[in-house]
Amino acid sequence: MTRTTRAAALLAACLGLAASLPARADAPVVRIRGTIASVEGNTVTIKPRVGDAVTVRLGDAVRVAGASAAKISDIQPDSYIGTAATPQADGTLKALEVAVFAPSMRGTGDGHYPWDLEKENTMTNGAVGAVTGTANRTITVTYAGGQKTITVPDDVPVVALAPADAGLIKPGARVVAFTRADASGTPVVDRMVVGQNGTVPPM
């Protein structure tokens, strides 16, 4: 093997290694919301809602959920949901969006924690208890260790989430990509929510 050939082989090996770096477990989760501009192998370019395009890499075990249009009436007692919401003066929450999970996704993200859809908002994932009212419904959501009361205005976007395959990841799709950086700083996608039939994932 010539010196040039050895160097080329070493470079190819290094590039291959860099491409397969795992996401750092201690890296913060960064959510990238936007439209897929291009897909090349496991490399995806996303045009965010605001700012320049971002190139991400799909993780080896990336999980994909398809988001489809749903109605507020789909939020039923014992539904498992996720809802971004803003705190109200009386201690309740006002929903910004609601995602109704398929039964097989029950337990996803269970809990109540900060979110980044708007300033000072939260995400609550849990099981719906009581549902009251026919307009601006009020629901209780129970999760491990707690419960929240949430008002769901009639105009809040509602989507249904169900497991899907990577075939949904294609140019033009609206997505929310959950990423962590690898050692080189490249965002690696652990989970992606992809809109189907023109649906925009509202979370």
C-alpha positions as CSV (number, residue, x, y, z in Angstrom):
1,M,0.0,0.0,0.0
2,T,1.5,3.4,-1.0
3,R,1.8,6.2,1.4
4,T,-1.0,8.1,-0.4
5,T,-3.3,5.1,-0.3
6,R,-2.6,4.6,3.4
7,A,-3.4,8.3,4.1
8,A,-6.6,8.1,2.1
9,A,-7.7,5.0,4.0
10,L,-6.9,6.6,7.3
11,L,-8.9,9.7,6.3
12,A,-11.8,7.6,5.3
13,A,-11.7,5.7,8.6
14,C,-11.6,8.9,10.6
15,L,-14.5,10.4,8.6
16,G,-16.5,7.3,9.2
17,L,-15.7,7.4,12.9
18,A,-16.8,11.1,13.1
19,A,-20.0,10.3,11.3
20,S,-20.9,7.6,13.9
21,L,-20.1,9.6,17.1
22,P,-22.9,9.1,19.6
23,A,-24.7,12.0,21.2
24,R,-23.2,13.0,24.5
25,A,-25.5,11.9,27.4
26,D,-24.6,15.1,29.3
27,A,-25.5,17.4,26.4
28,P,-28.7,19.4,26.8
29,V,-31.7,18.5,24.7
30,V,-32.2,21.1,21.9
31,R,-35.5,21.0,20.0
32,I,-35.3,22.1,16.4
33,R,-38.6,23.1,14.9
34,G,-39.0,23.7,11.1
35,T,-39.2,22.2,7.7
36,I,-37.0,19.6,6.2
37,A,-35.0,21.0,3.3
38,S,-33.0,18.0,2.3
39,V,-32.2,14.4,3.3
40,E,-28.9,12.6,2.4
41,G,-28.5,9.3,4.0
42,N,-28.7,9.9,7.8
43,T,-28.0,13.6,7.4
44,V,-31.0,15.9,7.4
45,T,-31.1,19.7,6.9
46,I,-33.9,21.5,8.6
47,K,-34.9,25.1,7.9
48,P,-36.0,26.4,11.4
49,R,-39.1,28.6,11.9
50,V,-36.6,31.3,12.7
51,G,-32.9,31.5,11.7
52,D,-30.5,29.7,9.4
53,A,-30.7,26.1,8.2
54,V,-29.4,23.4,10.6
55,T,-27.8,20.1,9.6
56,V,-28.5,17.2,12.0
57,R,-27.7,13.5,12.0
58,L,-30.2,10.8,12.7
59,G,-29.2,8.6,15.6
60,D,-28.8,4.9,15.1
61,A,-32.0,4.3,17.2
62,V,-34.0,7.4,16.2
63,R,-37.6,7.2,17.1
64,V,-40.2,8.7,14.8
65,A,-43.7,9.8,15.6
66,G,-46.2,10.9,13.0
67,A,-48.4,13.8,13.8
68,S,-51.9,14.0,12.2
69,A,-54.7,16.5,12.7
70,A,-57.1,15.8,15.6
71,K,-60.0,17.5,17.3
72,I,-60.5,18.8,20.8
73,S,-63.2,16.1,21.2
74,D,-60.4,13.5,20.9
75,I,-59.2,14.5,24.4
76,Q,-61.2,12.0,26.4
77,P,-61.0,10.7,30.0
78,D,-58.0,8.3,30.2
79,S,-56.4,9.7,27.0
80,Y,-52.7,10.0,27.4
81,I,-51.6,13.5,26.3
82,G,-48.9,16.0,26.3
83,T,-49.7,19.7,26.5
84,A,-47.5,22.8,26.5
85,A,-49.1,25.4,28.6
86,T,-48.7,28.8,30.4
87,P,-49.3,29.3,34.1
88,Q,-52.3,31.3,35.2
89,A,-52.7,33.6,38.2
90,D,-55.0,31.0,39.9
91,G,-52.4,28.3,39.7
92,T,-54.0,26.5,36.8
93,L,-52.4,26.2,33.3
94,K,-53.7,27.3,29.9
95,A,-52.9,25.0,27.0
96,L,-50.9,26.2,24.0
97,E,-51.3,22.9,22.2
98,V,-52.3,19.3,22.9
99,A,-50.9,16.1,21.5
100,V,-53.0,12.9,22.0
101,F,-50.7,9.9,22.1
102,A,-51.6,6.5,20.6
103,P,-52.1,3.8,23.2
104,S,-48.8,2.2,22.4
105,M,-47.0,5.5,23.3
106,R,-48.6,5.8,26.7
107,G,-46.1,6.9,29.3
108,T,-44.0,8.9,26.8
109,G,-42.3,11.9,28.6
110,D,-44.5,11.4,31.7
111,G,-44.2,14.4,34.1
112,H,-44.4,18.1,34.4
113,Y,-41.3,20.2,33.4
114,P,-40.1,23.4,31.7
115,W,-40.7,23.7,27.9
116,D,-39.4,26.1,25.3
117,L,-42.4,26.8,23.0
118,E,-42.9,30.2,24.5
119,K,-41.5,32.1,27.5
120,E,-42.2,30.6,30.9
121,N,-44.2,27.7,29.6
122,T,-44.3,24.0,30.7
123,M,-45.0,20.6,29.3
124,T,-47.3,18.2,31.1
125,N,-47.5,14.6,29.9
126,G,-50.0,12.3,31.7
127,A,-53.4,10.7,31.7
128,V,-56.5,12.7,31.4
129,G,-58.9,12.5,34.4
130,A,-62.0,14.6,34.5
131,V,-63.1,16.7,31.4
132,T,-65.5,19.5,32.1
133,G,-67.2,22.1,30.0
134,T,-68.2,22.2,26.3
135,A,-66.3,25.4,25.6
136,N,-62.8,26.2,26.9
137,R,-62.7,22.8,28.4
138,T,-61.0,22.1,31.7
139,I,-59.1,18.9,32.2
140,T,-57.0,17.3,34.9
141,V,-53.8,15.5,33.9
142,T,-52.2,13.0,36.3
143,Y,-48.6,12.0,36.0
144,A,-46.2,10.2,38.3
145,G,-45.9,12.3,41.4
146,G,-48.5,15.0,40.6
147,Q,-51.6,16.4,38.9
148,K,-52.3,19.6,37.0
149,T,-55.6,21.4,36.1
150,I,-55.4,22.7,32.5
151,T,-57.8,24.9,30.5
152,V,-58.0,23.9,26.8
153,P,-59.3,26.8,24.7
154,D,-61.4,25.8,21.7
155,D,-58.9,27.2,19.2
156,V,-55.9,25.3,20.6
157,P,-54.2,23.1,18.0
158,V,-54.6,19.4,18.7
159,V,-52.7,16.6,17.0
160,A,-52.7,12.8,17.3
161,L,-49.2,11.1,17.7
162,A,-48.5,7.6,16.6
163,P,-45.3,5.6,16.0
164,A,-44.1,5.8,12.5
165,D,-41.0,4.8,10.4
166,A,-38.2,6.9,9.0
167,G,-39.9,7.1,5.6
168,L,-41.8,10.1,6.9
169,I,-38.5,12.0,7.1
170,K,-38.4,13.7,3.7
171,P,-38.1,17.2,2.2
172,G,-41.1,19.4,2.9
173,A,-42.2,17.7,6.0
174,R,-42.7,19.9,9.1
175,V,-40.9,18.5,12.1
176,V,-39.8,18.9,15.7
177,A,-36.4,17.2,16.1
178,F,-35.1,16.4,19.7
179,T,-31.3,16.5,19.5
180,R,-28.2,16.2,21.6
181,A,-24.8,17.3,20.4
182,D,-22.1,14.7,19.8
183,A,-18.4,15.2,20.7
184,S,-17.9,17.2,17.5
185,G,-20.9,19.5,18.2
186,T,-23.1,17.9,15.5
187,P,-26.8,17.7,16.7
188,V,-27.9,14.0,16.8
189,V,-31.6,13.3,16.6
190,D,-32.9,10.9,19.2
191,R,-36.6,11.5,18.5
192,M,-38.4,13.3,15.7
193,V,-42.1,14.3,15.4
194,V,-43.0,14.5,11.7
195,G,-46.2,16.1,10.4
196,Q,-48.3,14.0,8.0
197,N,-50.5,15.3,5.2
198,G,-49.4,18.9,5.8
199,T,-49.9,18.8,9.6
200,V,-47.6,21.1,11.6
201,P,-46.5,19.6,14.9
202,P,-47.5,22.4,17.3
203,M,-45.2,21.4,20.2
